[in-house]
């Protein structure tokens, strides 16, 4: 703890990430050490910075100048976060330069709250043109328990958020997919939106449609679910929806909502090293002097990179291109109105 915070003098905002076991202890200690600062954190599968990827370690970053910020939280995130919408209104009131401002949020994972949280935040922030950026908290990858924290208090059913204005320039947002469309497109025709289950695609059992597209039996389907997510198409954009499990041999459960009549496409892995290089090149073209980058790199991506021996190399490669950054790995990513999976999102501060 002392080593992680040694470089901080008088921060306005402290962001931190760690594994689940010591997280509550760290949250309390950081608040005690910096009582005047906003402190906000999330549990993670791995934490990232330019030196590499770290598991079961405390990662801390402090903002001492160059920003103004205000934080709050939405409780009861999986039931009725909307009743806390006045917290969003109050927090957002003092920010007048939306082009230099973001709302950074960390949401409790494993309780299917993300879409409710986003609709609550965007009820206020979309009118003010303040973009929402963030991620769901993480754990070791066993979907056991995740925690978020604000000012020393910890929560397993909340969204914590901080609105940050960059006084030195813009904040640019990026989203990276390392999966590409196959030729298999379908429309969802029978859906339980809240449970994130699709029962039918094109009026046929969803699991059967998936198995046919992959050329496997329904019994073999679970082996392919991690590598072949779906894309939900909205206009010209595509957002990844991760498979969770086959339901009763015919339905498909996901880690993000699919709506009735959604246009869907089966995805397959792309060459992630090439995709990453394109993303970093684009950031460098558009933002030639990044002062800091915040990253959310999906837990599933992180497990994929780790299984290939690439997790640390990925972290250092991002650092070589972008300089100072900090990131974490959780169960979902959020950008503006959309919650999605198996994606990396970046907020780059000029």
Order of alpha helices (4+ residues) and beta strands (2+ residues): alpha-beta-alpha-beta-beta-beta-beta-beta-alpha-beta-alpha-beta-beta-beta-beta-beta-beta-beta-beta-alpha-beta-beta-beta-beta-beta-alpha-beta-alpha-alpha-beta-beta-beta-beta
